[in-house]
Amino acid sequence: MTKYICTVRAIITESYEVEDTFEIDAPDEVQAGEDAITAAEMSSIDNWLKHPAAHPNVREVIDYETEFILEDTEEKERLEI
């Protein structure tokens, strides 16, 4: 049987949650909640990624997704004796 050397790339995506607080001026609680969501959406992704709870040593990963892609396949050379 022929042997092959195969290179496979794994793409691993982690999902985790980070929580932060926003101080919002608003006429009522509903508007404050909506404005807080808008403020979070407008925050730089770097702010979320640098959040202490996002550090790899402390974050609680709630889901993993993996994808595997074949990058290369080549026949292994045979050593003839």
Summary of the structure (lengths in Angstrom):
residues: 81
radius of gyration: 23.6
end to end distance: 17.3
largest distance: 85.7
contacts: 125
relative contact order: 0.37
helix: 27%
strand: 35%
